[in-house]
Amino acid sequence: MTKLKSLWIVILLATLAGGCQRRDAPPDAAVAAQEIFIDLAESDLAAARAGEIARTLSANGTLRAMQQSSVRAKVAGEITAVNAREGERVRAGQVLAQIDRSDFLSRLAERQSGLEAARAQAAFAESTRRKNEELLQKKFISQQAYDSAKSNAESNAALAQAQDAQLALARKALEDTVVRAPIDGWIAERAVQVGDKTAIDGKLFTVVDLSRLEFEALVPAHEIAQVALGQSFVTTLPGYGEKRFVGRVARIGPSSQGGNRYVPIYIEIDNPGATLKTGLFAEGRLTLDRREAAVLIPSAALRSESGVNFVYAIAAGRVKRQAVEIGLTSESTGTIEITKGLAAGTQVLAANLGPLKEGARIRIASKKAAP
């Protein structure tokens, strides 16, 4: 009995000692042991802010001159002079080339002589008609004789007019031996050399006006309603560094092309210094809408689940899932407008770390590297 009582006393003391230890333990120790922490870098967080946002649409195409002229020979002959080369700037009316004019000078002189002879003949026939008219009034000749003189005078007058027209054509042909630039621009192509023979309508030069360029871009049919004349287009081109070129929508196609559900638009770019050249590939963004937004967040901060948009906001150092409604999205700046559900200044998780437990505490890693 004495040994049994001693054993029960030992068990009782051990139980009391264990109970005393549990009561002395800190009440928050178990909670702290179960709490979830998420370690983040400062770059993983972003603050919602107010600012300007623009909805843009990507557009690209090959630049071409809005005005281009193919200079062709109006008369046939041998090229005796060429005054312009590729890459040179020319003005409208400037002499580009000369076609041999000797044959045209001879033809002009021949037409001039023919006109003078026809005019003399017409003058003589008209004089005869007037005399016959006086004789008819005095009854010295018959009506038939007068009609014959009148017809002869009219015929010679018509011949003189025809000779005058032939002279004008000869004079025009002589003028056409001088090849002139039809527009202001740059020589893009020279197809002849001195000594070459050209036929009528033979190609001589190509002149392009580089002051205004344009390109055709295809816009999805579901976006075309947002495109309007005058909308701004900004592009950078390979080889021009960070220099930005600004254009605008000049024309919108009336229908989709070939049933591919894309509508062509034509973007015009001013190029007063001829910095840009035809044939270059331009790629940029067309501004469809622009406005001041009350709340903007990085695109990476927005998440979607079952059709509901939300962000992971940081409140009192803990993660909070916050449902939001969105407005414009800017692909060029990587920002999204929040129209409802978030206030400016709220910190949000901008890094995609997958699904997070709401209420988890965050810890910001120090910038200083550990030793």
C-alpha positions as CSV (number, residue, x, y, z in Angstrom):
1,M,0.0,0.0,0.0
2,T,2.8,2.4,0.8
3,K,4.4,1.9,-2.6
4,L,1.0,2.3,-4.4
5,K,0.4,5.6,-2.6
6,S,3.8,6.9,-3.5
7,L,3.2,6.1,-7.2
8,W,-0.1,8.0,-7.2
9,I,1.6,11.0,-5.6
10,V,4.3,11.1,-8.3
11,I,1.7,11.0,-11.1
12,L,-0.3,13.8,-9.5
13,L,2.8,16.0,-9.1
14,A,3.8,15.4,-12.7
15,T,0.3,16.3,-13.9
16,L,0.2,19.5,-11.8
17,A,3.7,20.5,-13.1
18,G,2.6,20.0,-16.7
19,G,-0.5,22.1,-16.1
20,C,1.6,24.9,-14.6
21,Q,3.8,25.0,-17.7
22,R,0.9,25.3,-20.1
23,R,-0.6,28.2,-18.2
24,D,2.7,30.0,-18.1
25,A,3.2,29.8,-22.0
26,P,2.4,33.1,-24.0
27,P,-1.1,33.1,-25.4
28,D,0.0,34.4,-28.9
29,A,2.7,31.8,-29.4
30,A,0.4,29.2,-31.0
31,V,-1.2,31.9,-33.3
32,A,2.2,33.2,-34.4
33,A,3.3,29.7,-35.2
34,Q,0.2,29.2,-37.5
35,E,0.3,32.7,-39.2
36,I,1.2,32.9,-43.0
37,F,3.9,35.3,-44.1
38,I,4.6,36.4,-47.7
39,D,8.0,37.8,-48.4
40,L,8.0,40.5,-51.1
41,A,10.5,42.9,-52.6
42,E,9.6,46.6,-52.8
43,S,9.3,46.2,-56.6
44,D,6.5,43.7,-56.2
45,L,4.2,46.4,-54.9
46,A,2.7,49.4,-56.6
47,A,0.6,52.3,-55.5
48,A,-2.7,53.1,-57.4
49,R,-2.5,56.6,-58.7
50,A,-4.3,59.2,-60.7
51,G,-3.1,60.1,-64.2
52,E,-3.7,60.3,-67.9
53,I,-4.5,57.1,-69.9
54,A,-4.9,56.6,-73.6
55,R,-6.5,53.6,-75.3
56,T,-4.3,52.8,-78.3
57,L,-4.4,50.4,-81.3
58,S,-1.3,49.0,-83.0
59,A,-0.9,50.0,-86.7
60,N,1.9,49.4,-89.2
61,G,2.6,49.6,-92.9
62,T,5.1,50.7,-95.5
63,L,5.5,54.4,-96.1
64,R,4.8,55.8,-99.6
65,A,4.7,59.2,-101.1
66,M,1.2,60.8,-101.2
67,Q,2.2,62.5,-104.5
68,Q,4.4,60.9,-107.1
69,S,4.8,61.6,-110.8
70,S,6.2,59.6,-113.6
71,V,7.8,61.9,-116.1
72,R,7.3,60.6,-119.7
73,A,8.4,61.9,-123.1
74,K,5.7,63.8,-125.0
75,V,7.6,63.7,-128.2
76,A,10.1,61.2,-129.7
77,G,13.7,62.0,-130.3
78,E,17.3,61.8,-129.0
79,I,18.2,62.9,-125.5
80,T,20.7,65.7,-125.8
81,A,21.0,66.8,-122.2
82,V,20.1,65.4,-118.7
83,N,20.1,67.9,-115.9
84,A,19.0,65.9,-112.9
85,R,20.1,62.8,-111.1
86,E,18.7,60.4,-108.5
87,G,18.4,62.0,-105.0
88,E,18.4,65.6,-106.2
89,R,15.6,67.9,-105.2
90,V,13.8,69.7,-108.0
91,R,11.1,72.3,-108.3
92,A,8.0,72.3,-110.4
93,G,8.9,73.6,-113.9
94,Q,12.6,72.9,-113.5
95,V,14.3,71.6,-116.7
96,L,15.2,67.9,-116.3
97,A,16.3,67.0,-119.8
98,Q,16.4,68.1,-123.4
99,I,15.2,66.2,-126.5
100,D,16.8,67.1,-129.9
101,R,14.7,69.9,-131.3
102,S,16.2,70.3,-134.8
103,D,13.3,68.4,-136.5
104,F,10.7,70.3,-134.5
105,L,12.3,73.6,-135.5
106,S,12.0,72.7,-139.1
107,R,8.4,71.5,-138.7
108,L,7.6,74.8,-136.9
109,A,9.0,76.8,-139.8
110,E,7.1,74.8,-142.3
111,R,3.9,75.3,-140.5
112,Q,4.6,79.0,-140.2
113,S,5.1,79.3,-144.0
114,G,1.9,77.3,-144.6
115,L,-0.1,79.6,-142.4
116,E,1.2,82.7,-144.1
117,A,0.3,81.3,-147.5
118,A,-3.2,80.2,-146.3
119,R,-3.8,83.6,-144.8
120,A,-2.8,85.3,-148.1
121,Q,-5.1,83.0,-150.1
122,A,-7.9,83.7,-147.6
123,A,-7.4,87.4,-147.8
124,F,-7.5,87.3,-151.7
125,A,-10.6,85.2,-151.7
126,E,-12.3,87.5,-149.2
127,S,-11.4,90.5,-151.4
128,T,-12.9,88.8,-154.4
129,R,-16.1,88.1,-152.4
130,R,-16.6,91.7,-151.4
131,K,-16.1,92.9,-155.0
132,N,-18.6,90.3,-156.3
133,E,-21.0,91.4,-153.6
134,E,-20.9,95.0,-155.0
135,L,-21.4,93.7,-158.6
136,L,-24.3,91.6,-157.4
137,Q,-26.0,94.7,-155.9
138,K,-25.6,96.5,-159.3
139,K,-26.9,93.4,-161.1
140,F,-23.7,93.0,-163.1
141,I,-23.2,89.3,-162.0
142,S,-25.6,86.5,-161.2
143,Q,-26.4,85.2,-157.7
144,Q,-24.7,82.0,-158.6
145,A,-21.4,83.7,-159.4
146,Y,-21.5,85.6,-156.1
147,D,-22.3,82.4,-154.2
148,S,-19.3,80.7,-155.8
149,A,-17.0,83.6,-154.7
150,K,-18.4,83.5,-151.2
151,S,-17.9,79.7,-150.9
152,N,-14.3,80.1,-152.1
153,A,-13.6,82.8,-149.4
154,E,-15.1,80.7,-146.6
155,S,-13.1,77.7,-147.7
156,N,-9.8,79.6,-147.8
157,A,-10.6,81.1,-144.3
158,A,-11.1,77.6,-143.0
159,L,-7.8,76.4,-144.5
160,A,-6.1,79.4,-142.8
161,Q,-7.6,78.4,-139.5
162,A,-6.4,74.8,-140.0
163,Q,-2.9,76.0,-140.7
164,D,-3.0,78.1,-137.6
165,A,-3.9,75.0,-135.5
166,Q,-1.1,73.0,-137.2
167,L,1.3,75.8,-136.2
168,A,0.1,75.7,-132.6
169,L,0.7,71.9,-132.5
170,A,4.2,72.4,-134.0
171,R,5.0,75.1,-131.4
172,K,3.7,72.8,-128.6
173,A,5.8,69.9,-129.9
174,L,8.9,72.2,-129.8
175,E,8.1,73.2,-126.2
176,D,7.7,69.5,-125.3
177,T,11.3,68.8,-126.3
178,V,12.2,70.5,-123.0
179,V,11.4,68.0,-120.2
180,R,10.3,69.8,-117.0
181,A,9.5,68.6,-113.5
182,P,5.7,68.4,-112.9
183,I,5.9,68.8,-109.1
184,D,8.2,69.8,-106.3
185,G,10.1,66.7,-105.1
186,W,13.1,64.5,-105.3
187,I,14.3,62.4,-108.3
188,A,13.7,58.8,-107.3
189,E,14.5,57.3,-110.7
190,R,16.3,58.4,-113.9
191,A,15.6,56.1,-116.9
192,V,17.6,57.9,-119.6
193,Q,21.1,59.1,-120.4
194,V,22.5,61.5,-123.0
195,G,22.3,59.9,-126.4
196,D,19.4,57.6,-125.7
197,K,16.5,57.7,-128.0
198,T,13.0,57.9,-126.5
199,A,9.7,57.2,-128.0
200,I,6.5,59.0,-127.3
201,D,5.3,58.2,-123.7
202,G,8.8,56.7,-122.9
203,K,9.6,56.8,-119.2
204,L,12.3,59.4,-118.3
205,F,12.1,60.2,-114.6
206,T,10.2,59.5,-111.4
207,V,9.7,62.4,-109.0
208,V,8.4,61.9,-105.5
209,D,7.1,64.5,-103.0
210,L,8.5,63.5,-99.6
211,S,6.9,66.4,-97.7
212,R,3.9,64.2,-96.9
213,L,4.0,60.4,-96.6
214,E,1.3,57.9,-95.9
215,F,0.7,54.2,-95.3
216,E,-2.2,51.8,-95.3
217,A,-3.0,49.9,-92.1
218,L,-5.6,47.2,-91.5
219,V,-7.9,47.6,-88.5
220,P,-10.1,44.8,-87.2
221,A,-13.7,45.4,-88.0
222,H,-14.8,45.3,-84.4
223,E,-12.4,48.2,-83.7
224,I,-13.2,50.4,-86.7
225,A,-16.0,52.2,-85.0
226,Q,-13.5,53.7,-82.6
227,V,-11.3,55.1,-85.4
228,A,-12.0,58.7,-86.6
229,L,-10.4,61.1,-89.0
230,G,-7.7,63.2,-87.4
231,Q,-6.8,60.7,-84.6
232,S,-3.1,60.9,-83.6
233,F,-0.6,58.2,-84.6
234,V,2.9,58.0,-83.1
235,T,5.7,55.9,-84.5
236,T,9.4,55.2,-84.2
237,L,11.3,53.7,-87.0
238,P,14.4,51.4,-87.1
239,G,17.5,53.5,-87.6
240,Y,16.0,56.7,-86.2
241,G,16.7,56.0,-82.5
242,E,14.1,57.3,-80.1
243,K,12.9,60.0,-82.5
244,R,9.1,60.0,-82.6
245,F,7.1,60.8,-85.8
246,V,3.5,62.0,-85.4
247,G,0.8,61.3,-88.0
248,R,-3.0,61.3,-88.2
249,V,-5.8,59.3,-89.8
250,A,-6.4,60.9,-93.2
251,R,-8.9,58.5,-94.7
252,I,-10.9,55.4,-93.8
253,G,-11.7,52.7,-96.2
254,P,-15.4,52.2,-97.1
255,S,-15.4,48.4,-96.8
256,S,-13.4,45.4,-95.5
257,Q,-10.8,43.9,-97.8
258,G,-11.5,40.6,-99.3
259,G,-13.9,39.5,-96.6
260,N,-11.0,39.2,-94.0
261,R,-12.9,41.4,-91.6
262,Y,-10.2,44.1,-91.6
263,V,-10.9,47.7,-92.8
264,P,-8.1,49.7,-94.3
265,I,-7.2,53.1,-92.9
266,Y,-4.7,55.6,-94.3
267,I,-2.4,57.4,-92.0
268,E,-0.6,60.6,-93.1
269,I,2.7,61.7,-91.7
270,D,4.1,65.2,-92.2
271,N,7.8,65.0,-93.3
272,P,8.9,68.6,-94.0
273,G,12.6,67.9,-93.7
274,A,12.3,64.8,-95.9
275,T,13.8,62.8,-93.0
276,L,11.7,59.8,-93.7
277,K,12.0,57.9,-97.0
278,T,9.5,55.9,-99.0
279,G,9.6,52.2,-98.6
280,L,10.4,52.3,-94.8
281,F,8.3,50.2,-92.5
282,A,6.5,52.2,-89.9
283,E,5.0,50.6,-86.7
284,G,3.3,52.6,-84.0
285,R,0.1,53.1,-82.0
286,L,-3.0,55.0,-82.9
287,T,-4.7,56.8,-80.1
288,L,-8.4,55.9,-80.0
289,D,-9.3,57.6,-76.7
290,R,-7.5,59.7,-74.1
291,R,-8.7,61.0,-70.7
292,E,-7.7,61.7,-67.0
293,A,-8.2,58.6,-64.8
294,A,-8.8,58.8,-61.1
295,V,-7.1,55.5,-60.4
296,L,-4.5,53.7,-62.5
297,I,-2.7,50.4,-61.7
298,P,-0.1,48.3,-63.5
299,S,-1.7,45.8,-65.9
300,A,0.2,43.0,-64.0
301,A,-1.8,43.8,-60.9
302,L,-5.1,42.9,-62.3
303,R,-6.4,39.4,-61.9
304,S,-9.5,37.7,-63.1
305,E,-11.4,34.6,-61.9
306,S,-14.8,33.3,-63.0
307,G,-15.4,36.6,-64.9
308,V,-14.7,38.8,-61.8
309,N,-11.8,41.2,-61.9
310,F,-9.9,41.8,-58.7
311,V,-6.6,42.9,-57.2
312,Y,-4.6,41.9,-54.2
313,A,-4.6,45.1,-52.1
314,I,-2.4,45.6,-49.0
315,A,-4.3,46.8,-46.0
316,A,-2.6,47.1,-42.5
317,G,0.2,44.9,-43.8
318,R,-2.1,42.1,-44.9
319,V,-3.3,40.8,-48.2
320,K,-6.9,41.7,-49.1
321,R,-8.7,40.5,-52.2
322,Q,-10.5,43.5,-53.7
323,A,-13.0,43.3,-56.5
324,V,-12.7,46.1,-59.1
325,E,-14.3,47.4,-62.3
326,I,-12.0,48.5,-65.1
327,G,-12.1,51.1,-67.8
328,L,-9.5,51.9,-70.5
329,T,-6.4,49.7,-70.9
330,S,-3.2,51.1,-72.3
331,E,-0.9,48.5,-73.8
332,S,1.8,51.1,-74.6
333,T,2.2,52.1,-70.9
334,G,1.1,48.9,-69.3
335,T,-1.6,50.5,-67.2
336,I,-5.3,49.9,-66.5
337,E,-8.0,52.4,-65.4
338,I,-10.0,51.3,-62.3
339,T,-13.4,52.9,-62.3
340,K,-14.7,51.3,-59.1
341,G,-13.5,49.4,-56.1
342,L,-10.1,51.0,-55.4
343,A,-8.9,54.3,-54.1
344,A,-5.8,56.2,-55.3
345,G,-2.8,55.6,-53.0
346,T,-3.7,52.0,-52.2
347,Q,-0.9,49.6,-52.5
348,V,-1.5,46.6,-54.7
349,L,0.5,43.5,-55.5
350,A,2.0,44.0,-59.0
351,A,3.8,40.7,-59.2
352,N,2.0,37.6,-60.2
353,L,2.6,35.1,-57.3
354,G,-0.3,33.0,-58.1
355,P,-3.4,32.6,-55.7
356,L,-2.7,34.1,-52.3
357,K,-4.4,33.5,-49.0
358,E,-6.5,36.5,-47.9
359,G,-5.3,37.9,-44.6
360,A,-1.7,36.7,-45.1
361,R,0.8,39.1,-43.6
362,I,3.5,40.5,-45.9
363,R,7.2,41.1,-45.2
364,I,9.3,43.4,-47.3
365,A,12.8,42.1,-47.9
366,S,15.5,44.6,-47.1
367,K,17.5,46.1,-49.9
368,K,20.8,45.4,-48.1
369,A,22.2,42.0,-49.1
370,A,22.7,39.5,-46.3
371,P,26.4,39.0,-45.3
